[in-house]
Amino acid sequence: MSVKRSLVHAAAIVAVAVTATANSIGEITMRIPDETVPVGGMVQMKVRTTEVSPISGGRPSAAYNPSVFEGFAGFSLAAPNGEMAGAAVIDGNHVQIFYSGTSLLTANYPILTISLPVRADAISGSRTQFTLDPQSTFNYSTVGAVRARISPATVTVGGTTSITDVIPGEGVWPAGTVVTVRGTGFDAKTSLNVNGASVNGFRVVGPTELRFQLVDTADVRGLRIVVKGSTNSTTYYSYMRGITSAVSARTLLAKTEPIFSVRPRAVATFGPSGPLTGSQYMALALQNPNMADVKVRLSAYAANGTFVLRAVRTLASRHRLALTVSELLDGITPAADMHVVVSASAPIDAFSLRCDEATASLSPRLALESQQ
Protein backbone atom coordinates (compact mmCIF):
# COMPACT_ATOMS: atom_id res chain seq x y z
CA MET A 1 0.00 0.00 0.00
CA SER A 2 1.37 3.45 -0.89
CA VAL A 3 2.19 6.00 1.82
CA LYS A 4 -0.63 8.25 0.62
CA ARG A 5 -3.17 5.42 0.72
CA SER A 6 -1.91 4.36 4.16
CA LEU A 7 -2.42 7.87 5.51
CA VAL A 8 -5.91 8.13 4.06
CA HIS A 9 -6.75 4.70 5.49
CA ALA A 10 -5.43 5.83 8.88
CA ALA A 11 -7.56 8.95 8.65
CA ALA A 12 -10.63 6.83 8.02
CA ILE A 13 -9.87 4.72 11.10
CA VAL A 14 -9.42 7.82 13.23
CA ALA A 15 -12.65 9.26 11.86
CA VAL A 16 -14.62 6.17 12.91
CA ALA A 17 -13.00 6.18 16.35
CA VAL A 18 -13.79 9.80 17.17
CA THR A 19 -17.05 10.42 15.33
CA ALA A 20 -19.12 9.55 18.42
CA THR A 21 -17.20 12.10 20.48
CA ALA A 22 -17.64 14.84 17.89
CA ASN A 23 -21.35 14.02 17.65
CA SER A 24 -21.83 14.15 21.40
CA ILE A 25 -20.11 17.48 22.03
CA GLY A 26 -20.75 19.12 18.66
CA GLU A 27 -17.30 20.72 18.68
CA ILE A 28 -13.58 20.06 18.47
CA THR A 29 -10.79 21.70 20.45
CA MET A 30 -8.07 23.88 18.97
CA ARG A 31 -5.37 26.16 20.29
CA ILE A 32 -3.29 29.02 18.97
CA PRO A 33 0.19 29.22 20.58
CA ASP A 34 1.44 32.44 22.16
CA GLU A 35 3.91 34.50 20.12
CA THR A 36 6.46 37.27 20.64
CA VAL A 37 7.14 39.62 17.74
CA PRO A 38 9.17 42.83 17.47
CA VAL A 39 7.87 46.24 16.46
CA GLY A 40 7.77 46.33 12.66
CA GLY A 41 8.20 42.56 12.42
CA MET A 42 5.77 39.84 11.35
CA VAL A 43 4.13 37.03 13.28
CA GLN A 44 2.64 33.81 11.92
CA MET A 45 -0.36 32.76 13.99
CA LYS A 46 -0.82 28.99 13.96
CA VAL A 47 -4.19 27.31 14.48
CA ARG A 48 -3.67 23.77 15.78
CA THR A 49 -5.92 20.91 16.78
CA THR A 50 -5.28 19.40 20.20
CA GLU A 51 -5.46 15.87 18.78
CA VAL A 52 -5.40 14.21 15.37
CA SER A 53 -8.58 15.46 13.68
CA PRO A 54 -9.88 14.44 10.24
CA ILE A 55 -10.82 17.92 9.02
CA SER A 56 -11.45 18.35 5.29
CA GLY A 57 -12.38 22.03 5.14
CA GLY A 58 -14.17 24.77 6.93
CA ARG A 59 -15.32 28.36 7.29
CA PRO A 60 -13.14 29.96 9.98
CA SER A 61 -13.04 33.71 10.51
CA ALA A 62 -10.85 36.02 12.56
CA ALA A 63 -10.11 39.65 13.30
CA TYR A 64 -6.98 41.42 14.52
CA ASN A 65 -6.34 44.36 16.83
CA PRO A 66 -5.67 47.32 14.48
CA SER A 67 -3.65 49.15 17.14
CA VAL A 68 -1.05 46.36 16.98
CA PHE A 69 -1.30 44.87 13.49
CA GLU A 70 -1.51 46.66 10.16
CA GLY A 71 -3.09 44.03 7.93
CA PHE A 72 -3.22 40.43 6.76
CA ALA A 73 0.01 39.44 4.99
CA GLY A 74 -0.82 35.87 4.01
CA PHE A 75 -2.51 32.56 4.74
CA SER A 76 -1.56 28.91 4.42
CA LEU A 77 -3.41 25.61 4.79
CA ALA A 78 -1.86 22.29 5.72
CA ALA A 79 -2.46 19.38 3.32
CA PRO A 80 0.09 16.72 4.30
CA ASN A 81 -1.60 13.87 2.39
CA GLY A 82 -3.68 15.58 -0.25
CA GLU A 83 -4.67 19.01 -1.52
CA MET A 84 -6.49 22.01 -0.08
CA ALA A 85 -7.85 25.07 -1.85
CA GLY A 86 -9.04 28.13 -0.01
CA ALA A 87 -10.04 31.75 -0.29
CA ALA A 88 -9.74 34.52 2.28
CA VAL A 89 -12.24 37.38 1.97
CA ILE A 90 -10.64 40.38 3.65
CA ASP A 91 -12.76 43.25 4.93
CA GLY A 92 -10.72 45.72 6.97
CA ASN A 93 -9.33 43.93 10.02
CA HIS A 94 -11.66 40.93 9.54
CA VAL A 95 -11.22 37.87 7.35
CA GLN A 96 -13.61 35.06 6.39
CA ILE A 97 -11.94 31.94 5.04
CA PHE A 98 -13.56 29.25 2.91
CA TYR A 99 -11.59 26.08 2.20
CA SER A 100 -11.98 22.44 1.23
CA GLY A 101 -9.94 19.60 -0.18
CA THR A 102 -8.90 15.97 -0.12
CA SER A 103 -6.51 16.03 2.85
CA LEU A 104 -7.82 14.60 6.13
CA LEU A 105 -5.03 14.26 8.66
CA THR A 106 -3.65 17.43 10.19
CA ALA A 107 -0.61 15.47 11.41
CA ASN A 108 2.02 17.71 13.03
CA TYR A 109 1.11 20.79 11.02
CA PRO A 110 -1.10 23.69 12.04
CA ILE A 111 -4.30 23.42 10.01
CA LEU A 112 -4.15 27.14 9.24
CA THR A 113 -1.60 29.92 9.56
CA ILE A 114 -2.26 33.65 9.35
CA SER A 115 0.64 36.07 8.93
CA LEU A 116 0.26 39.52 10.48
CA PRO A 117 2.73 42.43 10.23
CA VAL A 118 3.16 44.49 13.40
CA ARG A 119 2.76 48.24 13.14
CA ALA A 120 5.89 50.37 13.25
CA ASP A 121 4.24 52.46 15.99
CA ALA A 122 3.14 49.50 18.11
CA ILE A 123 4.08 49.86 21.78
CA SER A 124 6.90 47.55 22.83
CA GLY A 125 5.79 45.38 25.75
CA SER A 126 2.10 45.61 24.87
CA ARG A 127 -0.01 42.48 24.57
CA THR A 128 -3.06 41.51 22.58
CA GLN A 129 -5.09 38.36 22.10
CA PHE A 130 -5.68 36.63 18.79
CA THR A 131 -8.25 33.92 18.19
CA LEU A 132 -10.85 32.65 15.74
CA ASP A 133 -14.46 33.74 15.83
CA PRO A 134 -16.46 31.25 17.97
CA GLN A 135 -18.91 30.88 15.09
CA SER A 136 -16.16 29.38 12.90
CA THR A 137 -16.99 25.91 11.61
CA PHE A 138 -14.93 23.00 10.31
CA ASN A 139 -15.89 19.97 8.22
CA TYR A 140 -15.18 17.09 10.55
CA SER A 141 -15.07 13.61 8.99
CA THR A 142 -18.59 12.25 8.44
CA VAL A 143 -20.07 14.43 11.18
CA GLY A 144 -20.23 17.51 8.99
CA ALA A 145 -19.75 21.11 10.11
CA VAL A 146 -18.81 21.48 13.77
CA ARG A 147 -17.61 24.43 15.83
CA ALA A 148 -14.28 24.56 17.62
CA ARG A 149 -13.50 25.45 21.22
CA ILE A 150 -10.37 27.54 20.77
CA SER A 151 -7.68 28.50 23.26
CA PRO A 152 -6.58 31.97 22.11
CA ALA A 153 -3.02 33.23 21.76
CA THR A 154 -1.42 36.13 23.54
CA VAL A 155 0.85 38.12 21.25
CA THR A 156 3.55 40.13 23.00
CA VAL A 157 5.22 42.97 21.15
CA GLY A 158 8.91 42.56 21.94
CA GLY A 159 12.18 40.91 21.04
CA THR A 160 14.12 41.52 17.84
CA THR A 161 13.64 38.45 15.64
CA SER A 162 10.86 37.58 13.18
CA ILE A 163 10.43 35.79 9.85
CA THR A 164 8.55 37.58 7.10
CA ASP A 165 8.95 35.23 4.10
CA VAL A 166 10.70 32.13 2.75
CA ILE A 167 11.76 31.82 -0.92
CA PRO A 168 11.13 29.39 -2.50
CA GLY A 169 8.17 28.69 -0.27
CA GLU A 170 6.74 25.71 -2.14
CA GLY A 171 7.66 23.03 -4.63
CA VAL A 172 10.06 20.08 -4.76
CA TRP A 173 13.58 21.46 -5.17
CA PRO A 174 16.83 19.57 -5.84
CA ALA A 175 19.86 19.21 -3.59
CA GLY A 176 21.93 22.37 -3.64
CA THR A 177 18.95 24.72 -3.82
CA VAL A 178 19.52 27.87 -1.78
CA VAL A 179 16.51 28.86 0.34
CA THR A 180 16.25 32.49 1.46
CA VAL A 181 14.68 33.41 4.79
CA ARG A 182 13.67 37.06 5.12
CA GLY A 183 12.88 38.75 8.39
CA THR A 184 14.26 41.00 11.10
CA GLY A 185 16.98 40.86 13.76
CA PHE A 186 19.41 38.42 12.12
CA ASP A 187 23.01 38.70 13.35
CA ALA A 188 26.08 36.67 14.32
CA LYS A 189 24.25 35.23 17.35
CA THR A 190 21.29 33.97 15.28
CA SER A 191 20.70 30.20 15.13
CA LEU A 192 18.60 28.26 12.63
CA ASN A 193 16.79 24.93 12.80
CA VAL A 194 14.94 23.43 9.83
CA ASN A 195 12.54 20.54 10.45
CA GLY A 196 11.49 18.52 7.40
CA ALA A 197 14.65 18.73 5.30
CA SER A 198 18.39 18.24 5.65
CA VAL A 199 20.27 21.51 5.27
CA ASN A 200 23.92 22.36 4.79
CA GLY A 201 24.42 25.05 7.40
CA PHE A 202 23.25 28.63 6.97
CA ARG A 203 24.66 32.07 6.33
CA VAL A 204 23.48 35.41 7.68
CA VAL A 205 23.50 37.77 4.71
CA GLY A 206 22.35 40.77 6.73
CA PRO A 207 19.91 41.80 9.48
CA THR A 208 16.93 41.02 7.22
CA GLU A 209 18.12 37.92 5.34
CA LEU A 210 19.72 34.53 5.90
CA ARG A 211 20.17 31.57 3.57
CA PHE A 212 20.51 27.81 3.84
CA GLN A 213 21.14 25.07 1.29
CA LEU A 214 19.24 21.81 0.79
CA VAL A 215 21.35 18.66 1.15
CA ASP A 216 18.78 16.44 -0.59
CA THR A 217 15.79 16.94 -2.85
CA ALA A 218 12.98 18.26 -0.66
CA ASP A 219 9.46 19.67 -0.73
CA VAL A 220 9.92 23.06 0.91
CA ARG A 221 6.23 23.79 1.52
CA GLY A 222 5.47 23.25 5.19
CA LEU A 223 9.09 23.24 6.37
CA ARG A 224 9.19 24.16 10.05
CA ILE A 225 11.81 26.89 10.31
CA VAL A 226 12.92 28.11 13.73
CA VAL A 227 15.16 31.16 14.02
CA LYS A 228 16.47 32.06 17.46
CA GLY A 229 17.81 35.52 18.18
CA SER A 230 19.39 37.05 21.25
CA THR A 231 16.04 37.95 22.86
CA ASN A 232 13.39 35.71 21.29
CA SER A 233 12.83 32.87 18.85
CA THR A 234 10.28 32.58 16.07
CA THR A 235 8.75 29.61 14.27
CA TYR A 236 7.49 29.78 10.69
CA TYR A 237 5.90 27.18 8.40
CA SER A 238 6.97 27.91 4.84
CA TYR A 239 4.52 28.59 2.04
CA MET A 240 4.61 30.74 -1.06
CA ARG A 241 3.31 34.25 -0.57
CA GLY A 242 2.28 35.10 -4.10
CA ILE A 243 2.33 38.57 -5.60
CA THR A 244 -1.04 39.71 -6.99
CA SER A 245 -0.73 40.40 -10.71
CA ALA A 246 -4.36 41.30 -11.52
CA VAL A 247 -7.49 42.30 -9.59
CA SER A 248 -11.03 41.34 -10.62
CA ALA A 249 -13.69 43.92 -11.40
CA ARG A 250 -16.14 41.89 -9.30
CA THR A 251 -16.54 43.24 -5.75
CA LEU A 252 -16.28 39.95 -3.85
CA LEU A 253 -13.41 38.57 -5.88
CA ALA A 254 -11.45 41.83 -5.68
CA LYS A 255 -11.12 41.47 -1.89
CA THR A 256 -10.41 37.75 -2.03
CA GLU A 257 -6.95 36.27 -1.53
CA PRO A 258 -6.58 32.72 -2.91
CA ILE A 259 -4.88 30.16 -0.64
CA PHE A 260 -2.97 27.51 -2.57
CA SER A 261 -2.12 24.18 -0.99
CA VAL A 262 -2.44 22.20 -4.19
CA ARG A 263 -0.19 20.12 -6.40
CA PRO A 264 1.33 22.16 -9.24
CA ARG A 265 0.16 20.84 -12.62
CA ALA A 266 0.95 21.56 -16.25
CA VAL A 267 -2.67 20.68 -17.11
CA ALA A 268 -5.71 21.24 -14.87
CA THR A 269 -9.38 20.81 -15.83
CA PHE A 270 -12.33 22.65 -14.27
CA GLY A 271 -16.10 22.53 -14.72
CA PRO A 272 -18.73 22.29 -15.80
CA SER A 273 -20.10 25.00 -13.52
CA GLY A 274 -23.73 23.87 -13.59
CA PRO A 275 -26.62 26.34 -13.29
CA LEU A 276 -25.74 29.75 -11.83
CA THR A 277 -28.03 32.47 -10.49
CA GLY A 278 -27.65 36.11 -11.44
CA SER A 279 -25.39 36.80 -8.46
CA GLN A 280 -23.16 33.77 -9.05
CA TYR A 281 -20.17 33.26 -11.31
CA MET A 282 -17.13 31.03 -11.70
CA ALA A 283 -13.55 32.16 -11.20
CA LEU A 284 -10.10 30.66 -11.47
CA ALA A 285 -7.19 31.16 -9.10
CA LEU A 286 -3.72 30.69 -10.63
CA GLN A 287 -0.24 30.97 -9.14
CA ASN A 288 3.22 30.51 -10.63
CA PRO A 289 5.63 28.89 -8.10
CA ASN A 290 8.46 28.71 -10.62
CA MET A 291 11.53 30.96 -10.73
CA ALA A 292 10.73 31.90 -14.34
CA ASP A 293 7.66 33.31 -16.09
CA VAL A 294 5.09 30.80 -17.38
CA LYS A 295 2.83 30.97 -20.42
CA VAL A 296 -0.72 29.91 -19.52
CA ARG A 297 -3.38 28.82 -22.02
CA LEU A 298 -7.05 28.67 -21.04
CA SER A 299 -9.23 26.64 -23.38
CA ALA A 300 -13.01 26.24 -23.20
CA TYR A 301 -14.69 23.08 -24.50
CA ALA A 302 -18.35 22.23 -25.05
CA ALA A 303 -19.98 19.26 -23.31
CA ASN A 304 -19.29 17.04 -26.36
CA GLY A 305 -15.58 17.94 -26.31
CA THR A 306 -15.69 20.48 -29.14
CA PHE A 307 -13.15 23.28 -28.77
CA VAL A 308 -14.85 26.67 -28.34
CA LEU A 309 -12.26 29.34 -27.57
CA ARG A 310 -8.83 29.96 -26.08
CA ALA A 311 -6.98 32.79 -24.33
CA VAL A 312 -3.28 33.06 -23.53
CA ARG A 313 -1.51 35.08 -20.86
CA THR A 314 1.87 35.17 -19.15
CA LEU A 315 2.07 34.70 -15.38
CA ALA A 316 5.27 36.10 -13.89
CA SER A 317 7.38 34.19 -11.38
CA ARG A 318 5.79 34.03 -7.90
CA HIS A 319 2.74 35.94 -9.12
CA ARG A 320 -0.90 34.96 -8.66
CA LEU A 321 -4.37 36.07 -9.70
CA ALA A 322 -8.03 35.34 -9.03
CA LEU A 323 -10.27 36.40 -11.92
CA THR A 324 -13.67 35.40 -13.25
CA VAL A 325 -13.55 32.89 -16.09
CA SER A 326 -14.99 35.54 -18.42
CA GLU A 327 -12.22 37.97 -17.43
CA LEU A 328 -9.67 35.31 -18.30
CA LEU A 329 -11.40 34.43 -21.58
CA ASP A 330 -11.48 37.97 -22.96
CA GLY A 331 -15.04 38.72 -21.83
CA ILE A 332 -16.66 35.47 -23.00
CA THR A 333 -18.63 33.55 -20.37
CA PRO A 334 -18.64 29.77 -20.99
CA ALA A 335 -21.98 27.95 -20.96
CA ALA A 336 -22.91 26.06 -17.80
CA ASP A 337 -22.10 22.68 -19.39
CA MET A 338 -18.64 23.69 -20.64
CA HIS A 339 -15.33 22.92 -19.00
CA VAL A 340 -12.10 24.90 -19.02
CA VAL A 341 -8.62 23.41 -19.37
CA VAL A 342 -5.68 25.35 -17.95
CA SER A 343 -2.38 24.32 -19.52
CA ALA A 344 0.97 25.91 -18.71
CA SER A 345 4.54 25.76 -19.99
CA ALA A 346 5.58 24.68 -16.47
CA PRO A 347 3.45 23.29 -13.59
CA ILE A 348 1.43 25.95 -11.76
CA ASP A 349 -1.06 26.05 -8.89
CA ALA A 350 -4.69 26.26 -9.94
CA PHE A 351 -8.20 25.82 -8.54
CA SER A 352 -11.65 27.20 -9.28
CA LEU A 353 -14.09 29.24 -7.20
CA ARG A 354 -17.87 29.33 -7.30
CA CYS A 355 -18.66 32.88 -6.16
CA ASP A 356 -21.89 34.39 -4.92
CA GLU A 357 -21.98 38.18 -4.58
CA ALA A 358 -25.42 38.10 -2.88
CA THR A 359 -24.27 35.95 0.04
CA ALA A 360 -20.59 37.05 -0.05
CA SER A 361 -19.64 33.38 -0.11
CA LEU A 362 -17.12 31.30 -2.05
CA SER A 363 -16.76 27.60 -2.74
CA PRO A 364 -13.22 26.51 -3.74
CA ARG A 365 -12.96 23.48 -6.03
CA LEU A 366 -9.91 21.41 -6.89
CA ALA A 367 -8.98 20.42 -10.43
CA LEU A 368 -10.59 17.23 -11.75
CA GLU A 369 -7.08 15.75 -11.93
CA SER A 370 -6.85 15.86 -8.12
CA GLN A 371 -9.41 13.06 -7.96
CA GLN A 372 -7.38 10.71 -10.14
C-alpha positions in Angstrom: 0.0 0.0 0.0 1.4 3.5 -0.9 2.2 6.0 1.8 -0.6 8.3 0.6 -3.2 5.4 0.7 -1.9 4.4 4.2 -2.4 7.9 5.5 -5.9 8.1 4.1 -6.7 4.7 5.5 -5.4 5.8 8.9 -7.6 8.9 8.7 -10.6 6.8 8.0 -9.9 4.7 11.1 -9.4 7.8 13.2 -12.6 9.3 11.9 -14.6 6.2 12.9 -13.0 6.2 16.3 -13.8 9.8 17.2 -17.1 10.4 15.3 -19.1 9.5 18.4 -17.2 12.1 20.5 -17.6 14.8 17.9 -21.3 14.0 17.6 -21.8 14.1 21.4 -20.1 17.5 22.0 -20.7 19.1 18.7 -17.3 20.7 18.7 -13.6 20.1 18.5 -10.8 21.7 20.4 -8.1 23.9 19.0 -5.4 26.2 20.3 -3.3 29.0 19.0 0.2 29.2 20.6 1.4 32.4 22.2 3.9 34.5 20.1 6.5 37.3 20.6 7.1 39.6 17.7 9.2 42.8 17.5 7.9 46.2 16.5 7.8 46.3 12.7 8.2 42.6 12.4 5.8 39.8 11.4 4.1 37.0 13.3 2.6 33.8 11.9 -0.4 32.8 14.0 -0.8 29.0 14.0 -4.2 27.3 14.5 -3.7 23.8 15.8 -5.9 20.9 16.8 -5.3 19.4 20.2 -5.5 15.9 18.8 -5.4 14.2 15.4 -8.6 15.5 13.7 -9.9 14.4 10.2 -10.8 17.9 9.0 -11.4 18.3 5.3 -12.4 22.0 5.1 -14.2 24.8 6.9 -15.3 28.4 7.3 -13.1 30.0 10.0 -13.0 33.7 10.5 -10.9 36.0 12.6 -10.1 39.7 13.3 -7.0 41.4 14.5 -6.3 44.4 16.8 -5.7 47.3 14.5 -3.7 49.1 17.1 -1.1 46.4 17.0 -1.3 44.9 13.5 -1.5 46.7 10.2 -3.1 44.0 7.9 -3.2 40.4 6.8 0.0 39.4 5.0 -0.8 35.9 4.0 -2.5 32.6 4.7 -1.6 28.9 4.4 -3.4 25.6 4.8 -1.9 22.3 5.7 -2.5 19.4 3.3 0.1 16.7 4.3 -1.6 13.9 2.4 -3.7 15.6 -0.2 -4.7 19.0 -1.5 -6.5 22.0 -0.1 -7.9 25.1 -1.9 -9.0 28.1 0.0 -10.0 31.7 -0.3 -9.7 34.5 2.3 -12.2 37.4 2.0 -10.6 40.4 3.6 -12.8 43.2 4.9 -10.7 45.7 7.0 -9.3 43.9 10.0 -11.7 40.9 9.5 -11.2 37.9 7.4 -13.6 35.1 6.4 -11.9 31.9 5.0 -13.6 29.2 2.9 -11.6 26.1 2.2 -12.0 22.4 1.2 -9.9 19.6 -0.2 -8.9 16.0 -0.1 -6.5 16.0 2.9 -7.8 14.6 6.1 -5.0 14.3 8.7 -3.7 17.4 10.2 -0.6 15.5 11.4 2.0 17.7 13.0 1.1 20.8 11.0 -1.1 23.7 12.0 -4.3 23.4 10.0 -4.2 27.1 9.2 -1.6 29.9 9.6 -2.3 33.6 9.4 0.6 36.1 8.9 0.3 39.5 10.5 2.7 42.4 10.2 3.2 44.5 13.4 2.8 48.2 13.1 5.9 50.4 13.2 4.2 52.5 16.0 3.1 49.5 18.1 4.1 49.9 21.8 6.9 47.5 22.8 5.8 45.4 25.8 2.1 45.6 24.9 0.0 42.5 24.6 -3.1 41.5 22.6 -5.1 38.4 22.1 -5.7 36.6 18.8 -8.3 33.9 18.2 -10.8 32.6 15.7 -14.5 33.7 15.8 -16.5 31.2 18.0 -18.9 30.9 15.1 -16.2 29.4 12.9 -17.0 25.9 11.6 -14.9 23.0 10.3 -15.9 20.0 8.2 -15.2 17.1 10.6 -15.1 13.6 9.0 -18.6 12.2 8.4 -20.1 14.4 11.2 -20.2 17.5 9.0 -19.7 21.1 10.1 -18.8 21.5 13.8 -17.6 24.4 15.8 -14.3 24.6 17.6 -13.5 25.5 21.2 -10.4 27.5 20.8 -7.7 28.5 23.3 -6.6 32.0 22.1 -3.0 33.2 21.8 -1.4 36.1 23.5 0.8 38.1 21.2 3.5 40.1 23.0 5.2 43.0 21.1 8.9 42.6 21.9 12.2 40.9 21.0 14.1 41.5 17.8 13.6 38.5 15.6 10.9 37.6 13.2 10.4 35.8 9.8 8.5 37.6 7.1 8.9 35.2 4.1 10.7 32.1 2.7 11.8 31.8 -0.9 11.1 29.4 -2.5 8.2 28.7 -0.3 6.7 25.7 -2.1 7.7 23.0 -4.6 10.1 20.1 -4.8 13.6 21.5 -5.2 16.8 19.6 -5.8 19.9 19.2 -3.6 21.9 22.4 -3.6 18.9 24.7 -3.8 19.5 27.9 -1.8 16.5 28.9 0.3 16.3 32.5 1.5 14.7 33.4 4.8 13.7 37.1 5.1 12.9 38.7 8.4 14.3 41.0 11.1 17.0 40.9 13.8 19.4 38.4 12.1 23.0 38.7 13.3 26.1 36.7 14.3 24.3 35.2 17.4 21.3 34.0 15.3 20.7 30.2 15.1 18.6 28.3 12.6 16.8 24.9 12.8 14.9 23.4 9.8 12.5 20.5 10.4 11.5 18.5 7.4 14.6 18.7 5.3 18.4 18.2 5.6 20.3 21.5 5.3 23.9 22.4 4.8 24.4 25.1 7.4 23.3 28.6 7.0 24.7 32.1 6.3 23.5 35.4 7.7 23.5 37.8 4.7 22.3 40.8 6.7 19.9 41.8 9.5 16.9 41.0 7.2 18.1 37.9 5.3 19.7 34.5 5.9 20.2 31.6 3.6 20.5 27.8 3.8 21.1 25.1 1.3 19.2 21.8 0.8 21.4 18.7 1.2 18.8 16.4 -0.6 15.8 16.9 -2.9 13.0 18.3 -0.7 9.5 19.7 -0.7 9.9 23.1 0.9 6.2 23.8 1.5 5.5 23.2 5.2 9.1 23.2 6.4 9.2 24.2 10.1 11.8 26.9 10.3 12.9 28.1 13.7 15.2 31.2 14.0 16.5 32.1 17.5 17.8 35.5 18.2 19.4 37.1 21.3 16.0 37.9 22.9 13.4 35.7 21.3 12.8 32.9 18.9 10.3 32.6 16.1 8.8 29.6 14.3 7.5 29.8 10.7 5.9 27.2 8.4 7.0 27.9 4.8 4.5 28.6 2.0 4.6 30.7 -1.1 3.3 34.3 -0.6 2.3 35.1 -4.1 2.3 38.6 -5.6 -1.0 39.7 -7.0 -0.7 40.4 -10.7 -4.4 41.3 -11.5 -7.5 42.3 -9.6 -11.0 41.3 -10.6 -13.7 43.9 -11.4 -16.1 41.9 -9.3 -16.5 43.2 -5.8 -16.3 40.0 -3.9 -13.4 38.6 -5.9 -11.5 41.8 -5.7 -11.1 41.5 -1.9 -10.4 37.7 -2.0 -6.9 36.3 -1.5 -6.6 32.7 -2.9 -4.9 30.2 -0.6 -3.0 27.5 -2.6 -2.1 24.2 -1.0 -2.4 22.2 -4.2 -0.2 20.1 -6.4 1.3 22.2 -9.2 0.2 20.8 -12.6 1.0 21.6 -16.3 -2.7 20.7 -17.1 -5.7 21.2 -14.9 -9.4 20.8 -15.8 -12.3 22.7 -14.3 -16.1 22.5 -14.7 -18.7 22.3 -15.8 -20.1 25.0 -13.5 -23.7 23.9 -13.6 -26.6 26.3 -13.3 -25.7 29.7 -11.8 -28.0 32.5 -10.5 -27.6 36.1 -11.4 -25.4 36.8 -8.5 -23.2 33.8 -9.0 -20.2 33.3 -11.3 -17.1 31.0 -11.7 -13.6 32.2 -11.2 -10.1 30.7 -11.5 -7.2 31.2 -9.1 -3.7 30.7 -10.6 -0.2 31.0 -9.1 3.2 30.5 -10.6 5.6 28.9 -8.1 8.5 28.7 -10.6 11.5 31.0 -10.7 10.7 31.9 -14.3 7.7 33.3 -16.1 5.1 30.8 -17.4 2.8 31.0 -20.4 -0.7 29.9 -19.5 -3.4 28.8 -22.0 -7.1 28.7 -21.0 -9.2 26.6 -23.4 -13.0 26.2 -23.2 -14.7 23.1 -24.5 -18.3 22.2 -25.0 -20.0 19.3 -23.3 -19.3 17.0 -26.4 -15.6 17.9 -26.3 -15.7 20.5 -29.1 -13.2 23.3 -28.8 -14.9 26.7 -28.3 -12.3 29.3 -27.6 -8.8 30.0 -26.1 -7.0 32.8 -24.3 -3.3 33.1 -23.5 -1.5 35.1 -20.9 1.9 35.2 -19.1 2.1 34.7 -15.4 5.3 36.1 -13.9 7.4 34.2 -11.4 5.8 34.0 -7.9 2.7 35.9 -9.1 -0.9 35.0 -8.7 -4.4 36.1 -9.7 -8.0 35.3 -9.0 -10.3 36.4 -11.9 -13.7 35.4 -13.3 -13.6 32.9 -16.1 -15.0 35.5 -18.4 -12.2 38.0 -17.4 -9.7 35.3 -18.3 -11.4 34.4 -21.6 -11.5 38.0 -23.0 -15.0 38.7 -21.8 -16.7 35.5 -23.0 -18.6 33.5 -20.4 -18.6 29.8 -21.0 -22.0 28.0 -21.0 -22.9 26.1 -17.8 -22.1 22.7 -19.4 -18.6 23.7 -20.6 -15.3 22.9 -19.0 -12.1 24.9 -19.0 -8.6 23.4 -19.4 -5.7 25.3 -18.0 -2.4 24.3 -19.5 1.0 25.9 -18.7 4.5 25.8 -20.0 5.6 24.7 -16.5 3.5 23.3 -13.6 1.4 25.9 -11.8 -1.1 26.1 -8.9 -4.7 26.3 -9.9 -8.2 25.8 -8.5 -11.7 27.2 -9.3 -14.1 29.2 -7.2 -17.9 29.3 -7.3 -18.7 32.9 -6.2 -21.9 34.4 -4.9 -22.0 38.2 -4.6 -25.4 38.1 -2.9 -24.3 35.9 0.0 -20.6 37.0 -0.1 -19.6 33.4 -0.1 -17.1 31.3 -2.0 -16.8 27.6 -2.7 -13.2 26.5 -3.7 -13.0 23.5 -6.0 -9.9 21.4 -6.9 -9.0 20.4 -10.4 -10.6 17.2 -11.8 -7.1 15.7 -11.9 -6.9 15.9 -8.1 -9.4 13.1 -8.0 -7.4 10.7 -10.1 
